[in-house]
């Protein structure tokens, strides 16, 4: 089996396992919370980068969440949630795939730092604090010396799970309730919610396709 074929087989396995885990109660919770965290932190970072600020981040046990911000570009902040989670998934998987297990620990450390920063600065309620503490515990497990071998696989699985959820999650906005990021963008721009949901879906699928094609490029780089 060539390097490219092996890398793509690993990607397919991760996708299959992610689909299975997604339907396993309790087991899927930390990964759903991870996707929600990266969605909400994308809103927050967009606010900061466009001149605003984050007031609080709320994470709920059912996988929903909210990032409360002020200032900045409302369009950029609203658009960045689903877009950001898809890009985070791509970045996390792509970077992890190019790292040695030792260097992969640095990536885990960065993710832990993001969770800790959110916990210290923007967590205001019990569910958010509990969820962030659980995620911090789980993300620290691969750093235990006896589990170093699993660091790279853990990061890649988190990345692919986030990306797949970014493909699926926008579709839930098409529920006729006129709520969520798609509805907000529709009110801001005059373009229908369906347009924004479709665009987010295309972006997320495009990230997955880019990840698939990048496996061949990684062979050349090696």
N, C-alpha and C positions, 0 to 999 in steps of 0.2 A: 504494500500500500504506500503510495506517495505521501509526502508531507502534507500537500494540499488536501488530498482525500482524507487523511487522518484528521486534520483540523476541521474539515467540514463535517465529518462523522461525529466528532466531539460536539460541534455546534448543534447538530440534529439531535443528539442525545440530550443535551442541555434543554433544548426546546421541548422535547417529549417529556422529560422529567418535570419541567416547569408547568406544563399543562396538567400533569397528574397531581402535582403538589397543590396547584391552584384549586383543586376540588377536594382537598383533604382538610376538614375543619381543624382548627387549632394549629396544625402544622403549617398551614398557609399564612397564618396571621402575621408572623414577623416579616414575611416577604411582601404582603399587602401593605403593611405599615411602612416598609422601606420605600415602596413605590409612592405612597402618599407623602412621605417625608420629602422625597426628591421633587415631587410635584409642587409641594408648598414652598420648599426652599427656593425653587426656581422663581416662583412669584416674588418671594422676598428679595432675592438677588437682583431681579429685574427692577424692583422698586429702588434699591440702593444705587444700582448703576445708572438709573435715569433720574437721580436726584432726590429720591424719597427715603423712607425708612420703614423698618419692620417694627410693629408694636407687639405682636404676639403670633405664635404658631399654635394651632390647635389640632391635635390628632385624636381621633375617636377609635374605640375598639372595633367598630364595624368596618374600618378601612377608609372612612371619610375624613376630611380635614379642612382646615381653613387657615389662610395666612392673612392677618390683618395688617394693612400697610397704609401709609399716607404719603402724599406727594408723589413725585415722579410722573411718568407717563402711564395713564390708566390703560391705554391700549397695549403698550408693551408689557405691563404687569399682568394683564388679563390673558394675553396671548401666550405668555411664557410658561404657564403651568404644564400643559400637555406637551408642548414643544420641548420644554426643558427636560421632562422625565424621559422622553424618547432619546434625547441627546445624551443625557446622563447614562442611560442604559448602554448606548453605543460606546461611549467613552470608557465606562468601567470595564466592559467586556474586552474592548480592543486593547486597552492599556494592560489589563491583567494578562491577556494572551501573549504579550510581548515581553513579559517580565519573568525573571527567575523567581523561584519560591522565596528567596531571601528579599529581593526587591519588592515582591508583591506585598510583603509586610508593611512597606512604606505606604502603599496604596490603602491598605486597611487602616493604617494610622491616620491618614488624611480623612477617611470616611468617619472614623471614630471622633476626630477633632470637630468635624461638622456637626455630628450628633451632640457632642458635649457643649459646643457653642450654643446650639439651639436650646439645650436644656438649661444652661445658665442664664441666657439672655432673653429668651422668648417664650419659655414654657410657663403658663399661668394657671393651669388647671390640673386636676388629679390624673385624668386619663392620659394627657400628653406627657406628664412627668413619668408615669408608670411605663408607657410605651417606649419613651426614649431610654429609660433605664434598662428595659428588657433588650432593646436593640443594642445598646452599649455592651451589655453582657454577652450577647450572641456574637457581636462583631469582635469581641476580645478573645473568644474561644480559640479561633484559629492561630492566635499568637502564642498560645501555650506551646512550649518547646516540642512536646510529644505530638502535636497536631500541625507542625509547620508544613508538612507535606500537603495539607488540605487547603492552605491559604489561597493559592491560585485558583483552585476549583471553586472555592467558596465565593470569591469575588466574581468569577465568571458567571456563576449561577445567579447571584444577585443581579448582575448586569442584564442577563437575558430575561429574567423574570420582570424586571422593571420595564424593559423594552416591550415585552409581549403585553404587559398590562397597559402600557401606553397606547398600544394598538386597539385594545378592547375598550378601555375606559371611556373615551369620547363618545362611543356609540350609545352609552347609557343616557347621554344628554337628550337623545331623541325620544323623550317620554311625554312630550306635550305639556310639561309643567312650567315652561318658560323660566327655568332656574339654571344657575350654573354659568360657567365661563362663556359658553356658546351664546347664551341668551344675552349676557352682558355685552359681548362683542357685537351682536346683532343690534342692540340698542345704541351702541356707540357709532357704528358704521353704516347702518341701514341694510347691510347684507344679511341674508337669513342665517339662522343658526345652523341649518343644514350645510351651508357653505363652509363654516368654520369647523364643524365636525368632520366633514370630508377632507379638509385641508390637514387637520391634525392626524387623521387616519393615514393619509398619503405620506406625511412626514415620518410617522412611526414605521410604516411599512418600508419606506425608503431607507430608513436607518438600518432595518433588518437586512434589506437587500445589499446595502453598502457593506455591512458586516460580512455577509456571505461572500461577496466579491473580494473583500479585503483579505480573505484567507489565501487566495492565490497570490496576492501581492506579498504577503508575509513570507511565502516560499522564496520569492526572488530576493527579499531583503536578507534572508538567512544565507 
